[in-house]
Amino acid sequence: MGRNVLEAVPSLRETMEKVLHGETVNFLAEFEVKGRTLAFQNYGFFDAEREQAVVLSVDMTEVQEQKKRLQAEKNFTQSLLENSVDGIVAIDREGLITAWNSQAAQFFGQPAAAVLGKPLFEVVPILDTDANHEVMSRVLAGEQVVLTGQPFKSRVGRYDVYHVPLRQDGNITGVLAMFRDVTERDQQAEEATQLRLRQQQEVLSAILSTQEVERKRIAEALHNGLGQLLYAAKLSLEGRAGAPASPRASLKLLHEAIRTTRTISFELTPGILEDFGLRIALEELSKRISPAGLPVHLHFAGLEKRLRPQVEIAVYRIVQELLNNIMKHAHATDVVVHVAREKGRLEVSVEDNGRGFEPDALTTLPLAGMGLSGVRNRVALLGGKLSIKSRLNKGTIISFEVKD
């Protein structure tokens, strides 16, 4: 009171001078007071009769704060819409478009300015179908509807669309539709499916090849081993070139034929594996190999309980094949087999002191000829991965880990 307004409130100097010169003003003024912005709507005029300026101020602080909050929320919502990877379209109960983001503009080839306030089915005629009208009715009735694998009409690809009811004060006021381009996802899924099919075909082919190799080996064992022994026994019983038959020699040959038959039978289906488990079966296998001049040292841990039958059979066959492989190719004088079970996993390794090979040569080695191809596939069928470590003239370690 008593101060010159032009000096007391410098920010209003220009406005107050207008009022003092007879102009009518209507303006919003904001002031910072104790860290809060206060807002006043001002109405000013000059009273000529009293020769004084009159300014009426109405506190609009709460109204302005509410406007700022609403604007911030609007900006945030708009930012979400524009930065979404989905096309987003909102329509009211009459089907008029109330929101249309940039992704929707890309999907349907029309900017927001050209479609807002217009009927959706007029803007995008390809959506004007009985099925889509039914979807809108269901959503306006409160249901959420998802349509998947919808084809684009203007370009190659597909999209999923999610329909959600828009609610305000408990009432459904419209529909929010979110369009998601799934073209790349579907392509990746198709590629993954094709990859799995190829892998399955490769595994099946490898299994069939392994079976064929097994059949060939058994046929050779029957023909060259058992067949020759039985033929020799027959000649012995009949007498050779007029010589008298030799029962003792014939019995010896028949005894050898029986032993060969048992060996082939054991290799085909070791009953000891089914009856007593993996540990005893591997011990018996090592006994059969050791007389051939290859000492096999076994180390077991955690095999007190039986494993799943398919795991026992597969591990037995893998170790059997690796030992046969060592006898054929490694020129080893000592072999160590480790089989350890711990925390639901089975770790197996077969180590020899043979001639080995350079690690870089692994990609060029004839794995099928060395028996490693079948081993690798058996491990893969168990969900494991084969590891091969070798050094030239330093031996080889082949290991894998599977679920027990």
C-alpha positions as CSV (number, residue, x, y, z in Angstrom):
1,M,0.0,0.0,0.0
2,G,1.2,3.4,-0.8
3,R,3.9,2.3,-3.2
4,N,4.2,2.9,-6.9
5,V,2.9,-0.2,-8.7
6,L,5.3,0.3,-11.6
7,E,8.2,0.0,-9.1
8,A,6.6,-2.6,-6.7
9,V,5.8,-5.1,-9.5
10,P,8.3,-4.5,-12.4
11,S,7.0,-7.5,-14.3
12,L,3.6,-5.8,-14.7
13,R,5.0,-2.4,-15.7
14,E,4.1,-2.6,-19.4
15,T,0.6,-3.9,-18.7
16,M,-0.1,-1.3,-15.9
17,E,1.0,1.5,-18.2
18,K,-1.6,0.3,-20.8
19,V,-4.3,0.4,-18.1
20,L,-3.2,3.9,-16.9
21,H,-3.5,5.1,-20.5
22,G,-7.1,3.9,-20.7
23,E,-6.8,0.4,-22.2
24,T,-8.7,-2.7,-21.0
25,V,-6.5,-5.7,-20.4
26,N,-7.1,-9.4,-19.6
27,F,-4.0,-11.4,-18.8
28,L,-2.5,-14.2,-16.8
29,A,0.4,-13.4,-14.4
30,E,2.6,-16.0,-12.6
31,F,4.8,-15.4,-9.6
32,E,7.3,-17.6,-7.8
33,V,6.5,-17.6,-4.0
34,K,8.4,-19.8,-1.7
35,G,9.2,-22.3,-4.5
36,R,5.6,-22.5,-5.8
37,T,4.3,-20.8,-8.9
38,L,1.2,-18.8,-8.2
39,A,-1.1,-17.9,-11.1
40,F,-3.6,-15.0,-11.3
41,Q,-6.1,-14.1,-14.0
42,N,-6.2,-10.3,-14.2
43,Y,-8.8,-8.0,-15.6
44,G,-7.9,-4.3,-15.8
45,F,-9.6,-1.1,-17.0
46,F,-9.4,2.7,-16.4
47,D,-12.2,4.3,-14.4
48,A,-12.3,7.8,-16.1
49,E,-14.8,9.2,-13.6
50,R,-12.5,8.4,-10.6
51,E,-9.4,8.8,-12.7
52,Q,-7.8,5.6,-11.5
53,A,-6.9,2.2,-12.9
54,V,-8.7,-0.8,-11.5
55,V,-7.2,-4.4,-11.7
56,L,-9.2,-7.4,-10.5
57,S,-7.1,-10.6,-9.8
58,V,-8.5,-14.0,-9.5
59,D,-6.4,-16.8,-8.0
60,M,-6.1,-19.4,-10.7
61,T,-3.2,-21.4,-9.2
62,E,-5.0,-24.7,-8.7
63,V,-6.6,-24.4,-12.1
64,Q,-3.3,-23.8,-13.8
65,E,-1.6,-26.6,-11.9
66,Q,-4.4,-28.9,-13.0
67,K,-4.0,-27.8,-16.6
68,K,-0.2,-28.4,-16.4
69,R,-0.8,-31.9,-15.0
70,L,-3.3,-32.7,-17.7
71,Q,-0.9,-31.4,-20.3
72,A,2.0,-33.4,-18.9
73,E,-0.2,-36.5,-18.9
74,K,-1.2,-35.8,-22.5
75,N,2.4,-35.3,-23.5
76,F,3.3,-38.6,-21.8
77,T,0.5,-40.5,-23.4
78,Q,1.4,-39.0,-26.8
79,S,5.0,-39.9,-26.3
80,L,4.0,-43.5,-25.5
81,L,1.8,-43.6,-28.6
82,E,4.4,-42.2,-30.9
83,N,7.3,-44.3,-29.5
84,S,5.4,-47.6,-29.4
85,V,6.5,-50.4,-31.8
86,D,2.8,-51.2,-32.2
87,G,0.3,-49.4,-34.4
88,I,-2.3,-47.9,-32.0
89,V,-5.8,-46.8,-33.0
90,A,-8.6,-45.6,-30.7
91,I,-12.2,-45.2,-31.8
92,D,-15.3,-44.1,-29.9
93,R,-18.6,-45.8,-29.7
94,E,-19.7,-44.4,-33.0
95,G,-16.6,-45.8,-34.7
96,L,-14.8,-42.4,-35.2
97,I,-11.0,-42.4,-34.8
98,T,-9.8,-40.6,-31.8
99,A,-6.1,-41.7,-31.7
100,W,-3.8,-42.8,-34.5
101,N,0.0,-43.1,-33.9
102,S,2.9,-43.0,-36.3
103,Q,3.1,-46.8,-36.5
104,A,-0.6,-46.9,-37.5
105,A,0.2,-44.4,-40.2
106,Q,2.9,-46.7,-41.5
107,F,0.7,-49.8,-41.3
108,F,-2.2,-48.2,-43.2
109,G,-0.4,-45.5,-45.2
110,Q,-2.3,-42.5,-43.9
111,P,-1.2,-39.8,-41.5
112,A,-3.1,-39.0,-38.3
113,A,-4.1,-35.5,-39.6
114,A,-6.0,-37.2,-42.4
115,V,-8.0,-39.7,-40.3
116,L,-8.7,-38.2,-36.9
117,G,-12.5,-37.8,-36.4
118,K,-13.4,-40.0,-39.4
119,P,-15.0,-43.5,-39.3
120,L,-12.4,-46.3,-39.1
121,F,-14.1,-48.5,-41.7
122,E,-14.2,-45.5,-44.1
123,V,-10.5,-44.8,-43.6
124,V,-9.5,-48.4,-43.9
125,P,-12.1,-50.1,-46.1
126,I,-10.3,-53.5,-46.0
127,L,-11.4,-53.7,-42.4
128,D,-15.0,-53.2,-43.2
129,T,-16.1,-56.8,-42.9
130,D,-18.9,-58.5,-41.0
131,A,-16.3,-60.3,-38.9
132,N,-14.7,-57.0,-37.8
133,H,-18.0,-55.4,-37.0
134,E,-18.8,-58.4,-34.8
135,V,-15.4,-58.0,-33.1
136,M,-16.2,-54.3,-32.4
137,S,-19.5,-55.2,-30.9
138,R,-18.0,-57.8,-28.6
139,V,-15.3,-55.3,-27.4
140,L,-17.9,-52.6,-26.8
141,A,-19.7,-55.2,-24.7
142,G,-16.6,-55.5,-22.5
143,E,-14.7,-58.4,-24.1
144,Q,-11.0,-58.4,-25.1
145,V,-10.5,-59.9,-28.5
146,V,-7.2,-61.0,-30.1
147,L,-6.9,-61.8,-33.8
148,T,-3.6,-63.4,-34.9
149,G,-1.9,-63.9,-38.2
150,Q,-3.8,-61.2,-40.1
151,P,-2.3,-60.6,-43.6
152,F,-1.3,-57.1,-44.7
153,K,-3.2,-56.0,-47.8
154,S,-0.7,-53.4,-49.0
155,R,2.5,-55.4,-48.4
156,V,3.9,-58.9,-47.6
157,G,3.6,-60.0,-44.0
158,R,1.2,-60.6,-41.1
159,Y,0.1,-58.8,-38.0
160,D,-1.7,-59.6,-34.7
161,V,-4.3,-57.1,-33.4
162,Y,-5.4,-56.8,-29.8
163,H,-8.8,-55.2,-29.1
164,V,-9.3,-53.7,-25.6
165,P,-12.4,-51.8,-24.3
166,L,-11.7,-48.2,-23.3
167,R,-13.4,-47.3,-20.0
168,Q,-14.1,-44.0,-18.3
169,D,-15.9,-43.8,-15.0
170,G,-16.8,-47.4,-15.3
171,N,-18.4,-47.0,-18.7
172,I,-17.1,-48.3,-22.0
173,T,-16.4,-45.3,-24.2
174,G,-14.7,-46.9,-27.2
175,V,-12.2,-49.5,-28.4
176,L,-8.4,-49.5,-28.3
177,A,-6.8,-51.5,-31.1
178,M,-3.1,-52.4,-31.1
179,F,-1.6,-53.8,-34.3
180,R,1.7,-55.7,-34.0
181,D,3.8,-56.6,-37.1
182,V,4.7,-60.3,-36.6
183,T,6.2,-60.9,-40.0
184,E,9.8,-61.2,-38.7
185,R,8.7,-63.3,-35.7
186,D,6.8,-65.8,-38.0
187,Q,9.8,-66.0,-40.3
188,Q,12.1,-66.8,-37.4
189,A,9.7,-69.4,-36.1
190,E,9.5,-70.9,-39.6
191,E,13.3,-71.0,-39.8
192,A,13.6,-72.5,-36.4
193,T,11.0,-75.2,-37.4
194,Q,13.0,-76.0,-40.5
195,L,16.2,-76.1,-38.6
196,R,14.7,-78.6,-36.1
197,L,13.4,-80.7,-39.0
198,R,16.8,-80.7,-40.6
199,Q,18.5,-81.6,-37.3
200,Q,16.0,-84.4,-36.8
201,Q,16.6,-85.7,-40.3
202,E,20.4,-85.6,-39.7
203,V,20.1,-87.4,-36.4
204,L,17.7,-90.0,-38.0
205,S,20.1,-90.4,-40.9
206,A,23.0,-90.9,-38.5
207,I,21.1,-93.4,-36.4
208,L,20.2,-95.4,-39.5
209,S,23.8,-95.2,-40.7
210,T,25.0,-96.4,-37.2
211,Q,22.5,-99.3,-37.3
212,E,23.7,-100.2,-40.8
213,V,27.3,-100.2,-39.6
214,E,26.3,-102.4,-36.6
215,R,24.5,-104.8,-38.9
216,K,27.5,-105.1,-41.2
217,R,29.8,-105.7,-38.3
218,I,27.6,-108.4,-36.9
219,A,27.2,-110.0,-40.3
220,E,31.0,-110.0,-40.7
221,A,31.4,-111.5,-37.2
222,L,28.9,-114.2,-38.0
223,H,30.3,-115.0,-41.4
224,N,34.1,-114.7,-40.7
225,G,34.0,-115.9,-37.1
226,L,31.1,-118.2,-36.2
227,G,30.4,-119.3,-39.7
228,Q,34.1,-120.4,-40.3
229,L,34.2,-122.2,-36.9
230,L,31.1,-124.2,-37.7
231,Y,32.3,-125.0,-41.2
232,A,35.6,-126.2,-39.8
233,A,33.8,-128.3,-37.2
234,K,31.7,-129.8,-40.0
235,L,34.9,-130.7,-42.0
236,S,36.5,-132.1,-38.9
237,L,33.5,-134.4,-38.2
238,E,33.3,-135.5,-41.9
239,G,37.1,-136.1,-42.1
240,R,39.3,-134.1,-44.4
241,A,40.5,-135.6,-47.7
242,G,39.7,-139.1,-46.5
243,A,41.3,-138.7,-43.1
244,P,39.3,-140.1,-40.1
245,A,37.1,-137.7,-38.2
246,S,38.6,-136.1,-35.1
247,P,36.0,-135.7,-32.3
248,R,38.4,-133.9,-30.0
249,A,39.2,-131.3,-32.7
250,S,35.6,-131.0,-33.5
251,L,34.6,-130.4,-29.9
252,K,37.3,-127.8,-29.6
253,L,36.0,-126.0,-32.6
254,L,32.4,-126.2,-31.3
255,H,33.5,-124.8,-28.0
256,E,35.1,-121.9,-29.7
257,A,31.9,-121.4,-31.8
258,I,29.9,-121.3,-28.6
259,R,32.3,-118.8,-27.1
260,T,32.0,-116.6,-30.2
261,T,28.2,-116.9,-30.1
262,R,28.2,-115.7,-26.5
263,T,30.5,-112.8,-27.4
264,I,28.3,-111.7,-30.3
265,S,25.1,-112.1,-28.1
266,F,26.7,-110.0,-25.3
267,E,27.6,-107.2,-27.8
268,L,24.1,-107.2,-29.2
269,T,22.2,-107.2,-25.9
270,P,24.2,-107.4,-22.7
271,G,21.8,-108.9,-20.3
272,I,24.1,-108.0,-17.5
273,L,23.3,-104.3,-18.2
274,E,19.6,-104.9,-17.8
275,D,20.0,-107.1,-14.7
276,F,22.7,-105.3,-12.8
277,G,23.1,-101.9,-14.2
278,L,25.8,-99.7,-15.9
279,R,28.6,-100.2,-13.4
280,I,28.6,-104.0,-13.5
281,A,28.1,-104.0,-17.3
282,L,31.1,-101.7,-17.9
283,E,33.2,-103.9,-15.5
284,E,32.3,-106.9,-17.6
285,L,33.1,-105.1,-20.8
286,S,36.6,-104.1,-19.5
287,K,37.3,-107.7,-18.6
288,R,36.5,-108.8,-22.2
289,I,38.8,-106.1,-23.7
290,S,41.7,-106.4,-21.3
291,P,42.8,-109.9,-22.6
292,A,43.2,-108.3,-26.0
293,G,46.1,-106.3,-24.7
294,L,44.4,-103.1,-23.7
295,P,44.2,-102.5,-20.0
296,V,41.0,-100.6,-19.0
297,H,40.9,-98.8,-15.7
298,L,37.5,-97.9,-14.4
299,H,36.6,-95.1,-11.9
300,F,33.0,-94.7,-10.8
301,A,31.2,-92.3,-8.5
302,G,27.6,-92.0,-7.5
303,L,26.4,-95.1,-9.3
304,E,24.9,-96.8,-6.3
305,K,21.4,-96.3,-7.8
306,R,20.3,-97.3,-11.2
307,L,20.1,-94.7,-14.0
308,R,17.2,-94.4,-16.5
309,P,17.3,-97.5,-18.8
310,Q,17.8,-95.3,-22.0
311,V,20.7,-93.5,-20.3
312,E,22.4,-96.7,-19.2
313,I,22.0,-98.3,-22.7
314,A,23.3,-95.2,-24.5
315,V,26.3,-94.6,-22.2
316,Y,27.2,-98.3,-22.4
317,R,27.1,-98.2,-26.2
318,I,29.1,-95.0,-26.3
319,V,31.8,-96.3,-24.0
320,Q,31.8,-99.6,-26.0
321,E,32.2,-97.8,-29.3
322,L,35.0,-95.5,-27.9
323,L,36.9,-98.5,-26.6
324,N,36.6,-100.3,-29.9
325,N,37.7,-97.1,-31.6
326,I,40.8,-96.9,-29.4
327,M,41.7,-100.5,-30.1
328,K,41.4,-99.9,-33.9
329,H,43.0,-96.5,-34.3
330,A,44.7,-95.2,-31.3
331,H,47.6,-97.7,-30.8
332,A,47.1,-97.0,-27.0
333,T,48.5,-99.1,-24.2
334,D,46.3,-97.8,-21.4
335,V,42.8,-96.5,-21.1
336,V,41.0,-94.8,-18.2
337,V,37.2,-94.6,-18.0
338,H,35.5,-92.1,-15.6
339,V,31.8,-92.3,-14.9
340,A,30.5,-89.9,-12.2
341,R,27.0,-89.0,-11.2
342,E,26.4,-85.8,-9.3
343,K,23.4,-83.4,-8.8
344,G,21.3,-84.9,-11.5
345,R,24.1,-85.0,-14.1
346,L,26.2,-87.9,-15.4
347,E,29.8,-87.1,-16.5
348,V,31.6,-89.6,-18.7
349,S,35.1,-89.5,-20.0
350,V,37.3,-92.0,-21.8
351,E,41.1,-91.2,-21.9
352,D,43.8,-93.1,-23.8
353,N,47.6,-92.6,-24.2
354,G,47.5,-93.3,-27.9
355,R,48.9,-91.5,-30.8
356,G,46.2,-88.7,-30.7
357,F,46.0,-86.0,-33.3
358,E,46.3,-82.3,-33.8
359,P,43.2,-80.3,-32.6
360,D,43.1,-78.4,-35.8
361,A,42.8,-81.7,-37.7
362,L,39.6,-82.6,-36.0
363,T,37.4,-80.9,-38.7
364,T,39.1,-83.0,-41.4
365,L,39.2,-86.4,-39.7
366,P,36.9,-89.1,-41.1
367,L,34.7,-89.2,-38.0
368,A,32.4,-91.9,-39.5
369,G,35.3,-94.2,-40.0
370,M,36.6,-93.6,-36.5
371,G,33.1,-94.3,-35.0
372,L,32.9,-90.8,-33.6
373,S,29.9,-89.8,-35.7
374,G,27.6,-92.4,-34.1
375,V,29.0,-91.5,-30.7
376,R,28.3,-87.8,-31.3
377,N,24.7,-88.6,-32.3
378,R,24.0,-90.8,-29.3
379,V,25.2,-88.0,-27.0
380,A,23.0,-85.5,-28.9
381,L,20.0,-87.7,-28.4
382,L,20.6,-87.6,-24.7
383,G,20.7,-83.8,-24.8
384,G,24.5,-83.6,-24.3
385,K,27.5,-82.4,-26.3
386,L,30.6,-84.3,-27.1
387,S,34.0,-82.8,-26.2
388,I,37.2,-84.1,-27.9
389,K,40.6,-83.0,-26.6
390,S,43.7,-84.5,-28.2
391,R,47.4,-83.9,-28.8
392,L,49.6,-85.6,-31.3
393,N,51.4,-88.5,-29.6
394,K,50.0,-87.4,-26.3
395,G,46.7,-89.3,-26.3
396,T,43.0,-88.3,-26.5
397,I,40.2,-87.5,-24.0
398,I,36.6,-87.8,-25.1
399,S,34.0,-86.6,-22.6
400,F,30.3,-85.7,-22.4
401,E,27.7,-84.8,-19.8
402,V,24.0,-85.6,-19.8
403,K,21.1,-85.6,-17.4
404,D,20.8,-88.9,-15.4
